[in-house]
Amino acid sequence: MPLSETKQHSPIAFTDHQMNQVTSGYYYDKHFSRSSDGFIDLWKVYNLLTGANKSSYIDKYLERSVNAVTATRLLSEQL
């Protein structure tokens, strides 16, 4: 998807590498991974997002931290 469309549809400001970290954490993180039935609560999703944010440069860190909260809140409104 072109970047202009991605920004219109996606509330996530994380890079592809960081989203890969979140996805990997969903399966393999020893503290915040999904349960055996595939369920993951929003607290764990938020922690996976903030964990991936640790690899951000300082100029994007705060923006992505706020974005993690916003994305988690938007997910909660969809449930």
C-alpha positions as CSV (number, residue, x, y, z in Angstrom):
1,M,0.0,0.0,0.0
2,P,1.4,3.5,-0.8
3,L,2.5,5.5,2.2
4,S,-0.2,8.1,1.6
5,E,-2.9,5.5,1.9
6,T,-1.2,3.9,4.9
7,K,-1.4,7.1,6.8
8,Q,-5.1,7.5,6.0
9,H,-6.0,4.0,7.2
10,S,-3.6,3.1,9.9
11,P,-3.4,4.8,13.3
12,I,-0.1,3.0,14.0
13,A,3.0,5.2,13.6
14,F,5.5,2.3,14.1
15,T,7.9,1.1,11.5
16,D,7.7,-2.2,9.7
17,H,10.5,-3.5,11.9
18,Q,8.7,-2.5,15.1
19,M,5.5,-4.1,13.9
20,N,7.4,-7.3,13.2
21,Q,8.6,-7.1,16.8
22,V,5.0,-6.8,18.0
23,T,4.0,-9.7,15.9
24,S,6.8,-11.8,17.1
25,G,6.0,-10.9,20.7
26,Y,2.4,-12.0,20.1
27,Y,3.7,-15.5,19.6
28,Y,6.9,-15.7,21.6
29,D,7.2,-13.1,24.3
30,K,7.4,-14.8,27.6
31,H,5.5,-12.1,29.5
32,F,3.1,-10.6,26.9
33,S,2.3,-13.3,24.4
34,R,-1.1,-14.6,23.6
35,S,-2.8,-17.3,25.6
36,S,-3.1,-20.9,24.4
37,D,-6.4,-20.1,22.7
38,G,-5.0,-17.1,20.8
39,F,-6.5,-14.4,22.9
40,I,-4.5,-11.4,23.9
41,D,-5.8,-8.6,26.2
42,L,-5.2,-5.0,25.4
43,W,-2.8,-4.5,28.3
44,K,-0.4,-7.1,26.6
45,V,-0.9,-5.4,23.2
46,Y,0.0,-2.0,24.8
47,N,3.1,-3.6,26.4
48,L,4.2,-5.1,23.1
49,L,3.8,-1.7,21.4
50,T,5.8,0.1,24.0
51,G,8.4,-2.6,24.0
52,A,8.8,-2.2,20.2
53,N,9.0,1.6,20.7
54,K,12.2,1.2,22.7
55,S,14.1,0.9,19.4
56,S,12.8,4.3,18.2
57,Y,15.2,7.3,17.8
58,I,14.7,9.9,20.4
59,D,12.9,12.3,18.0
60,K,10.1,9.8,17.4
61,Y,10.0,8.2,20.8
62,L,7.3,10.4,22.4
63,E,5.2,10.5,19.3
64,R,5.1,6.7,19.1
65,S,4.5,6.4,22.8
66,V,1.4,8.5,22.5
67,N,0.5,6.5,19.4
68,A,0.7,3.3,21.3
69,V,-1.9,4.6,23.8
70,T,-4.1,6.0,21.0
71,A,-4.0,2.7,19.0
72,T,-4.8,0.7,22.1
73,R,-7.7,3.0,22.9
74,L,-9.1,2.7,19.4
75,L,-8.9,-1.1,19.6
76,S,-10.8,-1.0,22.9
77,E,-13.6,1.0,21.2
78,Q,-13.9,-1.6,18.5
79,L,-14.5,-4.4,21.0
